[in-house]
Amino acid sequence: MKTLTFVRHAQSVANAGGVTMVHDAIPLSELGVLQARELATLLKPKPASVQVSCFIRTRLTADPFCERCSQQIEVNPYLHEFSLIDPALIEGLDGEQRKPFVKAYWDDPDPHRRHGAESDTFAEFAARVGEFLEQMDTLPDGTVIFGHGIWFALLLWRLLGYRVIDTADMRAFRRFQLGLPMPNCAVFTLVGVGDGRWSVQANTEIARHIAVVSQAYRDRVAAAQLNQVPMK
């Protein structure tokens, strides 16, 4: 049976609430860099292939792992995350300021609506995930995939047998995606069971380890800020 491993990227600057950047250029936060290094020690070594999207945060997450196992990175265009809104339309906004725009999008979803030239329609995004679904059986056994949260949620949605064709489907998918536990560096194992069907298992051990490391980092930052002496 073929086994694939999916890894959501480490915390990005955008995940941490940073100011809007071009989608594919968003780097990892300081915590994300730490998470990626820790993750590299937890993943099983010597994968058959390592694939990333063109978004730099997936490559930066994969780099420590690939250095450890001397593996080259391959960019798979079908892994690219959903670009919901053109960054030019929300330029200068931080994470909290972006939330109303995201809420407005999902409150009135339309698979064919485009929010600016540098964005996807949901139909385009769904087609991209569908193309990946078609190629899963051809990927080398043991491939590790570094990707994105909404992207993997839609892959799971499709593996369950659902599609996203109209507004009602989008609303149903959004409820599913928001309820899916997928923190940064979440790891899932996919095992092919024949006839295009796959079983999926979350790696809760890795998730707990990354959560402990991340909380320790946040505690150190909070302590440093609390003890900081104001400059005179």
Long-range contacts (C-beta under 8 A, 24 or more apart in sequence): 1-191, 1-192, 1-193, 2-137, 2-139, 2-141, 2-191, 2-192, 3-141, 3-142, 3-189, 3-190, 3-191, 3-192, 4-136, 4-139, 4-142, 4-143, 4-144, 4-145, 4-189, 4-190, 4-191, 4-192, 5-43, 5-44, 5-47, 5-142, 5-143, 5-144, 5-145, 5-187, 5-188, 5-189, 5-190, 6-145, 6-147, 6-152, 6-155, 6-187, 6-188, 6-189, 6-190, 7-39, 7-43, 7-61, 7-62, 7-144, 7-145, 7-146, 7-147, 7-185, 7-186, 7-187, 7-188, 8-147, 8-148, 8-149, 8-152, 8-182, 8-183, 8-184, 8-185, 8-186, 8-187, 9-55, 9-57, 9-58, 9-60, 9-61, 9-146, 9-147, 9-148, 9-184, 9-185, 10-35, 10-36, 10-39, 10-57, 10-60, 10-61, 10-184, 10-185, 11-35, 11-184, 11-214, 12-57, 12-184, 14-95, 15-184, 16-95, 17-94, 17-95, 17-96, 18-94, 18-95, 19-92, 19-93, 19-94, 20-87, 20-90, 20-91, 20-92, 20-93, 20-94, 20-98, 21-87, 22-87, 22-118, 23-55, 23-81, 23-83, 23-87, 23-118, 24-54, 24-55, 24-56, 24-80, 25-56, 26-55, 26-56, 26-57, 27-56, 27-57, 27-60, 28-57, 28-60, 28-61, 31-214, 31-217, 31-218, 32-57, 32-60, 32-61, 32-184, 33-60, 34-213, 34-214, 34-217, 35-61, 35-184, 35-185, 35-210, 35-213, 35-214, 36-60, 36-61, 36-62, 36-63, 36-64, 36-65, 36-185, 37-64, 38-185, 38-209, 38-210, 38-213, 39-64, 39-65, 39-185, 39-187, 39-206, 39-210, 40-64, 40-65, 40-67, 40-68, 41-68, 42-187, 42-206, 42-209, 42-210, 43-144, 43-187, 43-206, 45-69, 46-71, 46-142, 47-71, 47-142, 47-143, 47-144, 48-140, 48-141, 48-142, 48-143, 49-74, 49-139, 49-140, 49-142, 49-143, 49-144, 50-74, 50-143, 50-144, 50-145, 50-146, 51-75, 51-76, 51-79, 51-139, 51-143, 51-144, 51-145, 51-146, 52-76, 52-79, 52-145, 52-146, 52-147, 53-77, 53-79, 53-80, 53-81, 53-146, 53-147, 53-148, 53-151, 54-80, 55-80, 55-81, 55-148, 58-146, 58-147, 58-148, 59-146, 61-146, 61-185, 62-144, 62-146, 65-144, 76-132, 76-145, 77-128, 78-128, 78-129, 78-131, 78-132, 78-135, 79-132, 79-145, 79-147, 79-148, 79-151, 80-128, 80-148, 80-151, 81-147, 81-148, 81-149, 81-150, 81-151, 82-120, 82-122, 82-125, 82-148, 82-150, 82-151, 82-154, 83-118, 83-119, 83-120, 83-125, 84-115, 84-119, 84-120, 85-115, 85-116, 85-119, 86-115, 86-116, 86-117, 86-118, 86-119, 87-118, 88-116, 88-117, 88-118, 89-115, 89-116, 106-170, 106-171, 106-174, 109-167, 109-170, 109-171, 109-174, 110-167, 110-170, 111-164, 111-165, 111-166, 111-167, 111-169, 111-170, 122-164, 122-170, 125-151, 125-154, 126-154, 126-163, 126-164, 129-154, 129-155, 129-158, 130-158, 133-158, 133-159, 136-190, 136-192, 136-196, 136-198, 137-192, 137-196, 149-177, 149-182, 149-186, 150-177, 152-182, 152-188, 153-177, 153-180, 153-182, 156-180, 156-200, 159-197, 159-198, 159-200, 181-207, 183-207, 183-210, 183-211, 184-210, 184-214, 185-210
